[in-house]
Amino acid sequence: MSVAGITVALVQAVVVLVGSPLLLGIMRQVRARLEGRAGAGVLQPWRDLRKLMRKQPLTPRGTTEVFRMAPLVLMATTLAVVAVVPFVTTAAVPAAGADLFVVVALLTLGAVALALAGLDTGTAFGGMGASREITILALVEPTLLVGVLALSVPVGSTDLGDIVTSTLRDPGRVITPAHVLAAVALGLAVVAETGRLPVDNPSTHLELTMVHEAMVLEYAGPDLALVELASAMRLTVFLGLWATLFAPWGIAGTTGPGAVALGVAVFAVKVTALGAGLAGAEVFLAKLRLFRTPELLAGSFVLALLAVVASFFFG
Amino acid sequence: MSEALLTQLVGLGAGAVLLTAVLVLWLRELAVVIRVFAAQGVALAGLVAVLAVHEGSGELAVVAVGVLVLRAGLLPHLLRRALSAAEGERRVTRPLVNVAASLLAAAVLTLLALAVSQPLVALAPSPVTAAIPVGMAVVLIGFFVLVTRRRALSQLTGFLLMDNGITAVGFLTGAGVALIVELGVFLDVLLAVLVLGVLTGRMRDVFGRTDLDELRELHD
């Protein structure tokens, strides 16, 4: 990996690290405004994180290393993904690691670590949240992998850099049936994976409905801050991945400072627009009953499968 | 029209037809299903219009307009009228197979359609005939809706879905169906929907609802 590659990876990591709580703040602000509330401001997630960071680290009695390692694993896998994905420029993608299957596996590894931590606490809520999370994860996984396959068939490679470069070279591909179907399928998968409505309600602490919040209920202080930050980063990464795959315009082809700065600006605009759109749509949605979630995810799986079929038959 | 553009337009039209067929299986509310069905009519008319421009045939253009009027206007209108007459009855479908399973069945049916229509595509490989499997898949999905739904109106949707699929296959095979035959088929479908609409109304008058399972037992 060249010096330029390392610099770009660092830039991406810093942008996502600093930007993801802001994205969360913007999404909450959009929701608040649409619901007629004043909102806590865009900076509120960062203020929460600062408050949590200053607190004393505390772990519940009876928990093991699994509980302590989970936030680190979550953070490390997310950072690894941020470093290799061509969010800003396609010129600095490492030869190995930017494979879509690797990216999906890394992101899933973080989710599994958190689910194990939920089980490790031995509380009812932790176990319930972990069980629900794994159920959803097991249903999302096929969609993600089949959708990835649909995108890689026309390119002949699952390397993210190759997919983005070839889409940039041939913009007409974005409106082929395979691409449109895969976009819808992966969009649903992203919503489910990041725990947004209608699969999970990110703003609730009501025990009957929560999935993600139930797993992290026992975390406190800096550990909680790490989990919250990593979750916000996961949201940014998923939205960024979606934007990179289906709207790759503005991604630089070189590693010059100007090109990278432009790439960062375009990436920020795209992810913010997607996040604001998601938050706006959430105002009009109610959470699905947990038993109806498989229907939604089966639908997204069928769309992904149809995308593969279409990519084989209409190129 | 260039080959690449034709491929893309046919692909888009076929994709929209298939997507709407899957949505009919996915959604529960009948009013929304009817709207999706109308959207499928528009996609089908678009597909026929693309073929008309490609072949430079005025006859096909007339048929495309006919498809648009009948399948995106008249039939959804009739369905909607039958639905609004069904006041008091629950307006959601009650499938025999749950939605997740029927969506997976749709995936299997699509693959089956691909396998079955391979020889048909191989007869005259072109961007247009490449979309035949989609038409087949819509026929199979329509049939699946027909056999797994309980209420008369949902079954009617399945029947119309199947007919859309048959129409799509007919145009995509490029057999050059004569205008008069096509018009005859249009009238047939319209008549079938009108008769079934009346039948549904009579059933509701006699039994109070249109659950076809009720028809298994004999009454005095």
Interface residues (C-beta under 8 A of the other chain):
Chain A: G172 I175 T176 P177 A178 V180 L181 P294 E295 A298 G299 F301 V302 L303 L305 L306 V309 A310 F313 F314 G315
Chain B: T7 Q8 V10 G11 L12 A14 G15 A16 L18 L19 V22 W26 N98 V99 A100 A101 L103 L104 A106 A107 T110 L111 L114 P127 A130 A131 P133
